[in-house]
Amino acid sequence: MATVPAIQNIASPLVPALSNNKEIYEWRIYTLTGEGDSFDAFLENVLIPAYNRFNIKVGAFSLYKKEEKEKRHVLFIYPDITTFHKVKREIWSNTTFRQSAQSFFDASAPAPVYSDFDTYLSEAFDKIPTHRIPDKSRTLFEIRIYRSPNEEANQRKVRMFNVDEINIFDKVGVNSVCYGEILSGPRMPALMYLTWYKDEVA
């Protein structure tokens, strides 16, 4: 099992979805070339509002503990796979987004603010088809990516979560936001889940 370090929310708190379908989660991990001020401004003022106009909820997070290279984690929550494809097609033809984003793209082309980003696309578990709202008192989030040795083992792990493990997490006080089977990502097969905490001690 691989664990991404604890992260803290920097923009757009997550809110409940309106669909009864299983949500689709797109998790991007950006590796920055600097401290990230210009990228944070782009997220807060341009990218997140653009997705919000499509009724897509977005959460942006910075690392709680510094690593060698600064990173940003961004979670996009789609109500279903059809909406995911629709937004991907339409956002780049959206005039408001293109106009507001162009200065960032022009400035970052010769001097990139991030070297690359990894994307994990996942589908919500049957047990929790839509995300849960984090408590307002939360200060830390933790994303965990659980990798399996093969596809069959990953399916068994997903079933274990649906049948038993999510209930156990709830009973022992693990504060879950969402769970997803990763459909596409840098390393497969795998699943992911996001939890929140009031402080580092918790």
Backbone as numpy.savetxt, mean C-alpha at the origin, in Angstrom:
# Nx Ny Nz CAx CAy CAz Cx Cy Cz
9.93 -15.77 6.09 9.08 -14.58 6.09 9.96 -13.34 6.09
9.62 -12.38 5.25 10.34 -11.12 5.21 9.45 -10.03 5.75
10.03 -9.14 6.53 9.25 -8.08 7.16 9.82 -6.73 6.77
8.98 -5.86 6.27 9.38 -4.50 5.99 9.35 -3.72 7.30
10.32 -2.83 7.55 10.35 -2.09 8.81 9.07 -1.29 9.04
8.84 -0.94 10.29 7.66 -0.15 10.65 7.66 1.16 9.88
6.49 1.60 9.51 6.34 2.80 8.71 5.30 3.70 9.35
5.38 4.99 9.04 4.43 5.93 9.62 3.68 6.65 8.51
2.40 6.91 8.75 1.53 7.53 7.77 1.93 8.99 7.58
2.06 9.43 6.32 2.41 10.82 6.06 1.34 11.57 5.28
0.35 10.86 4.75 -0.68 11.55 3.97 -1.91 10.69 3.81
-3.05 11.35 3.62 -4.32 10.72 3.27 -4.68 9.51 4.12
-5.22 9.70 5.33 -5.61 8.57 6.16 -6.62 7.69 5.47
-6.52 6.37 5.70 -7.38 5.42 5.03 -8.79 5.50 5.58
-9.77 5.35 4.69 -11.18 5.39 5.07 -11.88 4.20 4.47
-13.09 3.85 4.95 -13.72 2.62 4.51 -14.14 2.64 3.05
-14.11 1.46 2.42 -14.55 1.32 1.05 -16.07 1.16 1.00
-16.64 1.39 -0.18 -18.08 1.34 -0.33 -18.55 0.08 -1.05
-17.63 -0.72 -1.59 -18.01 -1.88 -2.40 -18.04 -3.14 -1.56
-18.88 -4.11 -1.97 -18.92 -5.41 -1.33 -17.96 -6.40 -1.98
-17.34 -6.02 -3.10 -16.38 -6.88 -3.77 -15.08 -6.92 -2.98
-14.24 -7.89 -3.32 -12.92 -7.94 -2.69 -12.05 -6.83 -3.25
-11.44 -6.10 -2.35 -10.60 -4.98 -2.78 -9.31 -5.47 -3.43
-8.75 -4.60 -4.24 -7.44 -4.81 -4.84 -6.48 -3.79 -4.23
-5.33 -4.28 -3.77 -4.33 -3.41 -3.14 -3.09 -3.32 -4.02
-2.72 -2.11 -4.35 -1.47 -1.86 -5.08 -0.51 -1.20 -4.11
0.58 -1.90 -3.78 1.54 -1.40 -2.81 2.84 -1.08 -3.55
3.22 0.18 -3.55 4.47 0.60 -4.21 5.50 0.96 -3.14
6.73 0.53 -3.38 7.85 0.88 -2.51 8.87 1.64 -3.35
8.95 2.94 -3.13 9.86 3.81 -3.88 11.19 3.90 -3.15
12.29 3.73 -3.87 13.62 3.97 -3.34 14.07 5.35 -3.80
14.23 6.26 -2.85 14.51 7.65 -3.18 16.00 7.90 -3.38
16.29 8.96 -4.10 17.69 9.34 -4.32 18.16 10.38 -3.31
17.22 11.00 -2.61 17.57 12.02 -1.61 16.68 11.90 -0.39
16.42 13.02 0.26 15.62 13.02 1.48 14.14 12.86 1.23
13.67 13.25 0.07 12.29 12.98 -0.29 11.32 14.13 -0.17
11.78 15.35 0.12 10.86 16.47 0.30 10.03 16.74 -0.96
10.70 16.77 -2.11 9.97 17.06 -3.35 9.02 15.93 -3.71
9.43 14.70 -3.44 8.54 13.57 -3.73 7.34 13.57 -2.79
7.56 13.89 -1.51 6.46 13.98 -0.56 5.45 15.04 -1.01
5.96 16.17 -1.49 5.07 17.23 -1.96 4.27 16.76 -3.18
4.92 16.02 -4.06 4.24 15.47 -5.23 3.14 14.51 -4.81
3.44 13.64 -3.84 2.42 12.71 -3.35 1.23 13.46 -2.77
1.52 14.39 -1.87 0.46 15.05 -1.11 -0.38 15.99 -1.97
0.29 16.70 -2.89 -0.41 17.75 -3.63 -0.88 17.34 -5.02
-0.31 16.26 -5.56 -0.61 15.89 -6.95 -1.14 14.46 -7.07
-0.31 13.48 -6.72 -0.67 12.09 -7.01 -1.87 11.61 -6.19
-1.83 11.82 -4.88 -2.94 11.35 -4.04 -4.25 12.05 -4.40
-4.27 13.39 -4.56 -5.52 14.02 -4.99 -6.03 13.51 -6.33
-5.11 13.19 -7.25 -5.53 12.67 -8.56 -6.27 11.35 -8.41
-5.73 10.45 -7.59 -6.40 9.17 -7.37 -7.69 9.35 -6.57
-7.67 10.28 -5.63 -8.89 10.55 -4.86 -10.03 11.01 -5.76
-9.70 11.73 -6.83 -10.74 12.18 -7.76 -11.39 11.00 -8.49
-10.68 9.88 -8.54 -11.26 8.64 -9.08 -11.88 7.79 -7.97
-12.01 8.38 -6.78 -12.56 7.68 -5.60 -11.69 6.51 -5.16
-10.39 6.64 -5.38 -9.42 5.64 -4.92 -8.76 6.17 -3.65
-8.78 5.38 -2.58 -8.15 5.76 -1.33 -6.66 5.44 -1.39
-5.85 6.35 -0.88 -4.40 6.20 -0.94 -3.80 6.53 0.43
-2.86 5.72 0.87 -2.09 6.01 2.07 -0.61 6.08 1.72
0.08 7.08 2.21 1.52 7.23 1.96 2.26 7.16 3.29
3.39 6.48 3.30 4.11 6.19 4.54 5.61 6.39 4.35
6.25 6.87 5.41 7.72 6.94 5.44 8.23 5.91 6.44
9.50 5.57 6.34 10.09 4.60 7.25 10.22 5.21 8.65
9.89 4.41 9.66 10.02 4.87 11.04 11.48 4.92 11.46
12.23 3.92 11.03 13.66 3.88 11.31 14.43 4.00 10.00
15.40 4.88 9.98 16.12 5.17 8.76 16.89 3.95 8.26
16.90 3.78 6.95 17.72 2.77 6.30 18.79 3.48 5.48
19.63 2.69 4.81 20.71 3.28 4.02 20.14 4.19 2.94
19.05 3.77 2.32 18.38 4.59 1.32 16.96 4.90 1.79
16.59 6.16 1.68 15.25 6.59 2.08 14.21 5.96 1.16
13.07 5.58 1.74 12.01 4.95 0.95 10.66 5.56 1.30
9.74 5.42 0.38 8.35 5.77 0.62 7.48 4.58 0.21
6.51 4.28 1.05 5.54 3.22 0.76 4.20 3.89 0.44
3.58 3.46 -0.63 2.30 4.05 -1.03 1.31 2.92 -1.30
0.16 2.97 -0.64 -0.88 1.95 -0.78 -2.09 2.56 -1.48
-2.46 1.96 -2.62 -3.65 2.35 -3.37 -4.72 1.27 -3.16
-5.93 1.68 -2.79 -7.00 0.74 -2.50 -8.10 0.89 -3.55
-8.26 -0.16 -4.37 -9.28 -0.17 -5.42 -10.45 -1.06 -4.97
-11.69 -0.68 -5.28 -12.82 -1.50 -4.86 -12.90 -2.85 -5.55
-12.29 -2.97 -6.74 -12.31 -4.23 -7.48 -11.29 -4.15 -8.61
-11.07 -5.28 -9.29 -10.04 -5.33 -10.33 -10.44 -4.52 -11.55
-11.74 -4.43 -11.83 -12.20 -3.63 -12.97 -11.86 -2.17 -12.78
-12.05 -1.66 -11.57 -11.71 -0.27 -11.28 -10.21 -0.05 -11.38
-9.42 -1.02 -10.94 -7.96 -0.92 -11.07 -7.57 -0.68 -12.52
-8.08 -1.50 -13.43 -7.75 -1.35 -14.86 -8.27 -0.02 -15.40
-9.46 0.37 -15.00 -10.06 1.61 -15.50 -9.23 2.82 -15.10
-8.84 2.89 -13.84 -8.06 4.03 -13.36 -6.69 4.07 -14.03
-6.07 2.90 -14.19 -4.76 2.85 -14.83 -4.82 3.39 -16.26
-5.92 3.12 -16.94 -6.07 3.62 -18.31 -6.35 5.12 -18.34
-7.20 5.56 -17.42 -7.74 6.91 -17.54 -6.92 8.00 -16.87
-6.11 7.66 -15.87 -5.43 8.72 -15.13 -4.43 9.47 -16.00
-3.81 8.76 -16.96 -2.81 9.42 -17.79 -3.43 10.27 -18.89
-4.72 10.15 -19.10 -5.42 11.03 -20.03 -6.21 12.11 -19.30
-6.05 12.16 -17.98 -6.75 13.14 -17.16 -6.00 14.47 -17.21
-6.64 15.48 -17.75 -5.97 16.77 -17.98 -5.53 17.42 -16.67
-6.36 17.38 -15.66 -6.02 18.00 -14.38 -4.76 17.38 -13.80
-4.69 16.05 -13.82 -3.50 15.37 -13.29 -2.27 15.71 -14.12
-2.38 15.63 -15.43 -1.21 15.88 -16.28 -0.68 17.29 -16.11
-1.57 18.25 -16.01 -1.13 19.63 -15.85 -0.47 19.86 -14.50
-1.04 19.31 -13.45 -0.47 19.51 -12.11 0.81 18.72 -11.90
0.97 17.61 -12.63 2.15 16.76 -12.45 3.31 17.13 -13.35
3.06 17.90 -14.40 4.08 18.09 -15.43 5.35 18.74 -14.90
5.22 19.73 -14.02 6.42 20.39 -13.50 7.29 19.42 -12.71
6.66 18.50 -11.97 7.42 17.49 -11.24 8.13 16.55 -12.21
7.43 16.11 -13.24 8.05 15.20 -14.22 9.19 15.89 -14.97
8.99 17.15 -15.33 10.04 17.89 -16.04 11.28 18.05 -15.18
11.09 18.38 -13.89 12.22 18.61 -12.99 12.93 17.31 -12.63
12.18 16.22 -12.51 12.77 14.97 -12.04 13.33 14.10 -13.17
13.08 14.47 -14.43 13.64 13.70 -15.54 15.17 13.78 -15.57
15.76 14.99 -15.52 17.23 15.07 -15.50 17.83 14.79 -14.12
17.04 14.90 -13.07 17.52 14.69 -11.70 16.47 13.87 -10.94
16.44 12.55 -11.17 15.38 11.71 -10.59 15.33 11.79 -9.07
14.12 11.85 -8.53 13.95 11.88 -7.08 13.82 10.47 -6.51
13.58 9.48 -7.37 13.62 8.08 -6.95 14.31 7.25 -8.03
15.03 6.23 -7.60 15.78 5.41 -8.54 14.88 4.38 -9.21
13.88 3.88 -8.47 12.94 2.89 -8.99 11.87 2.64 -7.94
10.88 1.83 -8.30 9.94 1.37 -7.29 9.47 -0.03 -7.62
9.23 -0.81 -6.55 8.64 -2.14 -6.67 7.14 -2.02 -6.47
6.39 -2.87 -7.17 4.94 -2.88 -7.03 4.46 -4.28 -6.66
3.62 -4.35 -5.63 2.94 -5.59 -5.26 1.44 -5.37 -5.49
0.85 -6.20 -6.34 -0.58 -6.13 -6.60 -1.24 -7.33 -5.92
-2.19 -7.07 -5.04 -2.79 -8.17 -4.29 -4.30 -8.04 -4.21
-4.95 -9.18 -3.96 -6.40 -9.24 -3.82 -6.74 -9.56 -2.38
-7.73 -8.85 -1.83 -8.11 -9.03 -0.43 -8.54 -10.47 -0.15
-8.29 -10.91 1.07 -8.72 -12.25 1.50 -10.24 -12.31 1.60
-10.77 -13.54 1.47 -12.22 -13.75 1.62 -12.70 -13.32 3.00
-11.89 -13.57 4.02 -12.28 -13.27 5.40 -12.49 -11.78 5.62
-11.62 -10.97 5.02 -11.73 -9.51 5.15 -11.65 -8.91 3.74
-12.78 -8.85 3.03 -12.76 -8.40 1.63 -12.52 -6.90 1.46
-12.70 -6.13 2.53 -12.43 -4.70 2.49 -11.59 -4.31 3.70
-10.82 -3.24 3.57 -9.89 -2.87 4.63 -10.62 -2.34 5.86
-9.94 -2.43 6.99 -10.45 -1.91 8.25 -9.84 -0.53 8.51
-10.60 0.31 9.19 -10.14 1.67 9.44 -9.19 1.69 10.63
-7.97 2.20 10.48 -7.06 2.30 11.63 -7.59 3.30 12.65
-7.30 3.04 13.92 -7.69 3.96 14.98 -6.95 5.29 14.82
-7.59 6.37 15.21 -6.96 7.68 15.09 -5.74 7.82 15.98
-5.62 6.97 16.98 -4.48 7.04 17.91 -3.24 6.37 17.35
-3.34 5.72 16.19 -2.20 4.97 15.67 -1.06 5.90 15.27
0.15 5.45 15.51 1.33 6.21 15.10 2.23 5.42 14.17
2.11 4.08 14.21 2.97 3.23 13.39 2.15 2.22 12.61
2.61 1.92 11.40 2.06 0.84 10.61 3.20 -0.14 10.29
2.84 -1.39 10.08 3.83 -2.39 9.69 3.27 -3.23 8.56
4.01 -3.29 7.46 3.63 -4.14 6.34 4.49 -5.41 6.40
3.83 -6.55 6.33 4.54 -7.83 6.32 4.28 -8.56 5.01
5.33 -9.06 4.42 5.23 -9.85 3.20 5.71 -11.25 3.51
4.80 -12.21 3.42 5.09 -13.61 3.77 5.28 -14.38 2.48
6.50 -14.87 2.26 6.81 -15.61 1.03 6.74 -17.12 1.29
6.19 -17.84 0.31 6.03 -19.29 0.41 6.98 -19.99 -0.55
7.32 -21.27 -0.27 8.25 -22.00 -1.14 7.66 -22.36 -2.50
6.32 -22.44 -2.60 5.68 -22.74 -3.88 4.23 -22.27 -3.84
3.54 -22.37 -4.99 2.18 -21.84 -5.09 1.21 -22.58 -4.17
1.36 -23.92 -4.09 0.44 -24.69 -3.25 0.58 -24.29 -1.79
1.82 -24.09 -1.34 2.05 -23.68 0.04 1.45 -22.29 0.30
1.52 -21.43 -0.70 0.95 -20.10 -0.53 -0.57 -20.15 -0.43
-1.20 -21.03 -1.23 -2.65 -21.19 -1.14 -3.06 -21.73 0.23
-2.27 -22.66 0.75 -2.55 -23.20 2.09 -2.45 -22.11 3.14
-1.44 -21.24 2.98 -1.26 -20.16 3.96 -2.43 -19.17 3.90
-2.89 -18.87 2.71 -4.05 -17.99 2.57 -5.27 -18.61 3.25
-5.48 -19.92 3.03 -6.61 -20.60 3.67 -6.48 -20.57 5.19
-5.26 -20.74 5.70 -5.04 -20.70 7.14 -5.43 -19.33 7.72
-5.08 -18.28 7.01 -5.47 -16.95 7.47 -6.99 -16.81 7.46
-7.63 -17.25 6.38 -9.08 -17.11 6.27 -9.83 -17.91 7.33
-9.32 -19.10 7.66 -10.03 -19.99 8.58 -9.71 -19.68 10.04
-8.42 -19.49 10.35 -8.02 -19.41 11.76 -7.22 -18.16 12.14
-6.20 -17.84 11.36 -5.18 -16.91 11.84 -5.69 -15.49 12.02
-6.58 -15.03 11.15 -7.12 -13.68 11.33 -7.92 -13.60 12.63
-8.69 -14.65 12.92 -9.43 -14.69 14.19 -8.47 -14.66 15.38
-7.36 -15.39 15.28 -6.37 -15.39 16.35 -5.76 -14.01 16.51
-5.40 -13.38 15.40 -4.85 -12.02 15.45 -5.82 -11.09 16.17
-7.10 -11.20 15.82 -8.10 -10.32 16.44 -8.17 -10.56 17.95
-8.11 -11.82 18.36 -8.25 -12.16 19.78 -7.07 -11.66 20.60
-5.86 -11.69 20.02 -4.68 -11.27 20.77 -4.39 -9.78 20.62
-5.25 -9.07 19.88 -5.11 -7.63 19.80 -4.23 -7.10 18.69
-3.97 -7.93 17.67 -3.25 -7.43 16.50 -4.21 -6.56 15.69
-3.84 -5.32 15.46 -4.73 -4.36 14.79 -4.51 -4.42 13.28
-5.37 -5.12 12.58 -5.20 -5.34 11.15 -5.88 -4.24 10.33
-5.24 -3.88 9.23 -5.86 -2.97 8.25 -6.35 -3.77 7.05
-5.48 -4.60 6.46 -5.88 -5.37 5.30 -4.94 -6.56 5.11
-5.46 -7.56 4.39 -4.71 -8.76 4.03 -4.89 -8.98 2.54
-3.86 -9.44 1.85 -4.00 -9.69 0.43 -3.10 -10.79 -0.08
-3.64 -11.59 -1.01 -2.83 -12.55 -1.74 -2.17 -11.82 -2.90
-0.86 -11.87 -2.97 -0.14 -11.12 -3.99 -0.31 -11.81 -5.34
-0.89 -11.07 -6.30 -1.12 -11.58 -7.64 0.08 -11.35 -8.54
0.81 -10.28 -8.28 2.00 -9.95 -9.07 2.93 -9.12 -8.20
4.23 -9.44 -8.25 5.19 -8.71 -7.44 6.61 -9.11 -7.78
7.59 -8.43 -7.18 8.99 -8.71 -7.48 9.41 -10.13 -7.16
8.86 -10.70 -6.06 9.19 -12.07 -5.67 7.91 -12.80 -5.28
7.70 -13.93 -5.90 6.47 -14.69 -5.73 6.83 -16.14 -5.40
5.85 -16.91 -4.86 4.52 -16.53 -4.40 4.57 -15.93 -3.00
3.57 -15.13 -2.67 3.60 -14.43 -1.39 2.22 -13.87 -1.06
2.08 -13.46 0.19 0.90 -12.72 0.63 1.39 -11.55 1.47
0.52 -10.60 1.73 0.90 -9.42 2.51 -0.22 -9.04 3.46
0.17 -8.38 4.55 -0.85 -7.79 5.41 -0.28 -6.57 6.12
-1.18 -5.64 6.44 -0.81 -4.37 7.05 -1.46 -4.28 8.43
-0.67 -3.93 9.44 -1.17 -3.76 10.80 -0.78 -2.38 11.32
-1.44 -1.96 12.41 -1.12 -0.66 12.99 -0.93 -0.79 14.50
-0.19 0.19 15.07 0.13 0.19 16.50 0.04 1.61 17.02
-0.28 1.73 18.31 -0.36 3.06 18.92 1.02 3.65 19.17
2.01 2.79 19.41 3.36 3.27 19.64 4.31 2.11 19.40
5.61 2.39 19.53 6.63 1.38 19.25 6.58 0.23 20.24
6.21 0.49 21.48 6.16 -0.55 22.50 5.11 -1.60 22.16
3.95 -1.14 21.66 2.87 -2.06 21.31 3.26 -2.99 20.20
